[in-house]
Amino acid sequence: QTNRFRDVILSDYVDMVDETLEKQFGAFHIKLSPQCTYVAFRGTDDTLVGWKEDFNMSFISPVPSQEDAVRYLDDTCSYIRGKLYVGGHSKGGNLAIYSAIHCSKRVRKKIQCVYNNDGPGFDREMIESEEYRQMLPKIKTIVPEHSVVGMLLEHEEKYMIVKSSQTGIMQHDAMSWQVCGNRFETVKSVDRTSRMLNEALSNWINGLSRTQRSEFVETLFAIITSSGAVNLSDLSADRFNFAGSALKMYSSLDRETKIMLRRMLKSLTGEFDKARKMINNKSK
């Protein structure tokens, strides 16, 4: 317990995981004062269901958790008084933006700011919509120096880049973000490796049709779950068994699926090479 948060009231907690719908959703209210409420959407947890839903965002819009986020905001915020802030980390940041854009006008007019903490973006259709454009001035996106998740898909909003005590993709952990007093310690740009990864992944995803994206995600997660894993931690704890199961699963795929998977991975490797050369040329 701390004095800073002793008067904060938490409420409206929901927690849902549905493997059939490939959905993982969580949210709650933080009452900061009688006239100020922050709605926090949970990011992706350790479940493979949650991670697959993140991948599904590349070809499905909306995904189930985005629809749940809109319903949650309308159901729990229609009659609250005062100012409303909405935010989340990782997928939670994406849900915060999506729900703020698609909630009822009654709720939307209460929203003061939407915080997207290293959350993935949206497809081009969403980015170019009038509803997104209207909400854009209220969106505040924060990413670490090495941002991968937060740079996925399309972004139009400006973003703050913060220092992290971690390295590589582990900078996604918001608890590693550096603070001085009541402000983040910031830098001017994401690091070189992050720029290369983002360039390659964006070009690769944009070069695939929705059908290709769907086929790749379904095949990838079929291989991942072939070991019986339910959580990401299962893979790291039993990685040798997973490797064997993955090879066995790959061997059982039909010829067309194997060709598709190899072609996808080859094209991704090609995009990494192109991005690396481009970043190197810009650095000279």
Summary of the structure (lengths in Angstrom):
residues: 284
radius of gyration: 20.0
end to end distance: 51.3
largest distance: 62.3
contacts: 884
relative contact order: 0.09
helix: 51%
strand: 22%
